[in-house]
């Protein structure tokens, strides 16, 4: 399975395509289960890039873990969670609150 990720151009925040827009959390990102769905997500990412909404648009591998979407690669897990230096900062702190 694949999901679409990018960085929002206005502030650089990592975002994922979900429910017709860009979300700041990966939990409910739209999943591509086949090549046609991957092509659809790639077209959405290309348009958002051309419209100067996002940069660094990529399809990445993902799995469903406990009912939520989770990136497979460590780099993408870090982008989804936030800084690795302290758990009380970034997106991981927001989830704990």
N, C-alpha and C positions, 0 to 999 in steps of 0.2 A: 504494500500500500504506500501511497505517496501523499504528501500534503504540500501546499504552496506557502513559502515563507519569503519575507523580504524585510527591508528596513524602511520605516516611514521617512520620507524625505525631510519633513519639517523638523523632526527632533531626533532622528536616528534610532528610535525605539524598534526593537525586533517585533514584527507582526506576522500573523498567519491569516490566510484567507478562510473566512467562516461566515456562513449564512448571508452571502451577498456583500460582504464588506471585510475590512481588515480589523482583526481582533488583537488585543495586546496579550492574550493568553492562548496557548496552543490547545487547551483542553477539548475544544469543540470544533477544531479545524475541519474543513471539508476534506473527505478522503477520496482519493482516486483509486478505484479497485481494478481498473483496466486501462488500456492504452487510450481509448476514446476519452475517458475522464481525465487522464493526464494531459491530453491535448487541450481539453477545455480549460483546465487550470492554467496551463502554459499561456494560452491566448488571453486569459484574464490578467495574468501577470504582465504580459507584454504590453497590453493596453494601459494598465496602471502605471507602468514604467514610462511609456510614451506620454502619458498625461501628467508626468512629474509628481505622482503620488508617492511612489516607492522607488528604491534602488536595491541592487543586489538580490534580484528575484531568482528563487531556486525552488525546484521540486526536491523534496527530501524524503527519505524513508521514514515510515512511522508504523507504530503498532497500536492496538487498543489494549490498555492495561487498566483493569478495574473499571471498565466502562468509559474511560477517557482516552483521548489521543495522546500519545507520547512519542517524541522523536527517538530514533534508534541510536544515532551516533552521539558520542559524548559532547562534541562541539555544539550540536543542536540542543542537547539537554541543558547545557550551560546557557545558551542564548534564551531558552525558555524560562530558566529559573532566575537568572540574574547573576550578580557578582558571586564569586566563589570564596571571597575572603571572610565574609561574615553572613550568617544565616538571617540576621535581623535587618538586612538590607535587600533591596530589589524585590522581585516578584515573589520569591519564596517567603519573604516576610509578610507580604500582603495575604498570601494563602493561609499563613499561620494565624493571622489576626481574626 
